[in-house]
Amino acid sequence: MARLRDYTTQDREEPSEMLANFEEMHRQGDITREEFRTIQSATQHHVRDRVSDVDSPPKHGESTVE
């Protein structure tokens, strides 16, 4: 199971890489400008949430191990 988890963790793209791919899809006409902007907004919110999770200390009773 750990091998699978390591594989999928390594295959995740960084948000900037994902946005670049979606931007290319938009340029090629595969997605609309509205779809790209929705994806862009969702990605930015996800990154902000991840950063705030890292910066916040664990609440009482929460485990720091994932």
C-alpha positions in Angstrom: 0.0 0.0 0.0 2.8 2.4 0.8 4.3 1.9 -2.7 1.0 2.9 -4.2 0.7 6.0 -1.9 4.3 7.0 -2.8 3.6 6.6 -6.5 0.5 8.8 -6.5 2.2 11.4 -4.3 5.0 11.7 -6.8 2.7 12.0 -9.7 0.8 15.0 -8.4 1.4 18.2 -10.3 2.0 21.4 -8.6 -0.8 23.9 -8.9 1.3 26.1 -11.2 1.9 23.2 -13.5 -1.8 22.3 -13.5 -2.8 25.9 -14.3 -0.3 26.0 -17.2 -1.9 22.8 -18.6 -5.4 24.2 -18.3 -4.2 27.5 -19.8 -2.9 25.6 -22.8 -6.2 23.7 -23.0 -7.9 27.1 -23.1 -5.6 28.4 -25.8 -6.4 25.3 -27.9 -10.1 25.8 -27.4 -10.6 22.6 -25.3 -12.1 24.6 -22.5 -13.8 28.0 -22.4 -12.5 31.1 -20.7 -15.2 30.7 -18.1 -14.1 27.1 -17.4 -10.5 28.2 -17.1 -11.3 31.0 -14.7 -13.4 28.6 -12.6 -10.4 26.2 -12.4 -8.0 29.0 -11.7 -10.1 30.3 -8.9 -10.6 26.9 -7.3 -6.9 26.2 -7.6 -6.0 29.5 -5.8 -8.5 28.7 -3.0 -7.1 25.2 -2.6 -3.5 26.6 -2.4 -4.6 29.2 0.2 -6.3 26.5 2.3 -3.2 24.3 2.2 -1.0 27.2 3.2 -3.3 28.1 6.1 -3.4 24.5 7.2 0.4 24.4 7.3 0.7 27.7 9.2 -2.0 26.8 11.8 -1.1 24.8 14.8 -3.1 21.7 15.4 -6.3 22.1 17.4 -6.6 20.4 20.8 -7.0 16.7 20.2 -6.0 16.7 16.5 -3.2 14.5 15.4 -0.3 16.0 13.5 0.4 12.7 11.7 -1.4 12.0 8.5 
